[in-house]
Amino acid sequence: MSTVQSRSAAARSPLAASWSRSAERHGLDPATGTSGERLDAAGLKERRERLEHFMRVAEPRLDRLFGLVGNAGCAVLLTDADGIVLDQRCPEADEETFQDWGLCPGSDWSEAAEGTNGIGTCLTERRQVTIHRDEHFLARNIGMSCMDAPIFGPDGRLLAALDVSSARADQTESYNRLTTAMVEETARAIEADFFRASWPKARIIVAGEGGAGGGALLAVDADDIVVGATRDARRAFGLEPDGALKPRPAPDLFGRGDGPSGFEKGERAAVIRALARANGNVSEAARALGVGRATLYRRMKRLGLGN
């Protein structure tokens, strides 16, 4: 509370800023001993149904992550953008402990409900965070370590949080750093998987570095118009930060707008594709385009394409 009451602490430390939000914005008492409320079965079912497609896509990644961290006494949780836990995987030996802490489906782990914590602070600040033991605002939560990363939807909006929490007293900060990297990588992979699943008929262009997560992804339709972009791609190319995109030709984003334009550009692309499919055989390409061989040679010469 002395940190909260300091005039400068919040400006110097993101953790202190979160503590200040917990006390001043949400009116929480760090000594509160009662656990937070949980949704009933009907409320949880409704929340899950809203994100049913997303959760199906995320399941294999959650299973893989739990396979890596479960033996170390860690649970894997997936929440919605409000901090409500929708799905969980935890070691059988630690299940009761996680239940007692409220790290289970239906629990509300927003900052408004639990103060500074991995899930709520990650969602509030829209970034990867680690809240280790006594960094939690509520005293009853200081026995856990929480490592979280946000997940953004195909429209660029905050969709969920991925959490790994530890129930072990011997959890070290060095192990937390390793786990944090796995959480971040898994969150970006889920984000990329869901983006691809959301544009099943589009071509997906990987437009930037991003490790296993795929980085900046663009969805391009059959006319080479960009119809979708991940949050990283929106930032990289200066697109709308969220929501629907203004239609843009994909080549324009990559600085390839010079040279032939209009029908000439489209004709050149069509000829190049036909030749590629025919392995350079002009006669076969001409048949595919519905023109004579001589006509195709003339068009190739006009377009600056060798035979």
Secondary structure as UniProt FT lines:
FT   HELIX           2..5
FT   HELIX           9..12
FT   HELIX           14..20
FT   HELIX           21..25
FT   TURN            30..31
FT   HELIX           41..50
FT   HELIX           52..69
FT   HELIX           70..72
FT   STRAND          74..80
FT   TURN            81..82
FT   STRAND          84..89
FT   HELIX           92..94
FT   HELIX           95..101
FT   TURN            105..106
FT   STRAND          107..108
FT   HELIX           111..114
FT   HELIX           118..125
FT   STRAND          129..132
FT   HELIX           133..135
FT   HELIX           139..141
FT   TURN            142..143
FT   STRAND          145..152
FT   TURN            154..155
FT   STRAND          158..166
FT   TURN            169..170
FT   HELIX           173..198
FT   TURN            200..201
FT   STRAND          203..206
FT   HELIX           211..213
FT   STRAND          217..220
FT   TURN            222..223
FT   STRAND          225..229
FT   HELIX           231..237
FT   STRAND          248..249
FT   HELIX           250..253
FT   TURN            254..255
FT   HELIX           262..277
FT   TURN            278..280
FT   HELIX           282..289
FT   HELIX           293..302
FT   TURN            303..304
//
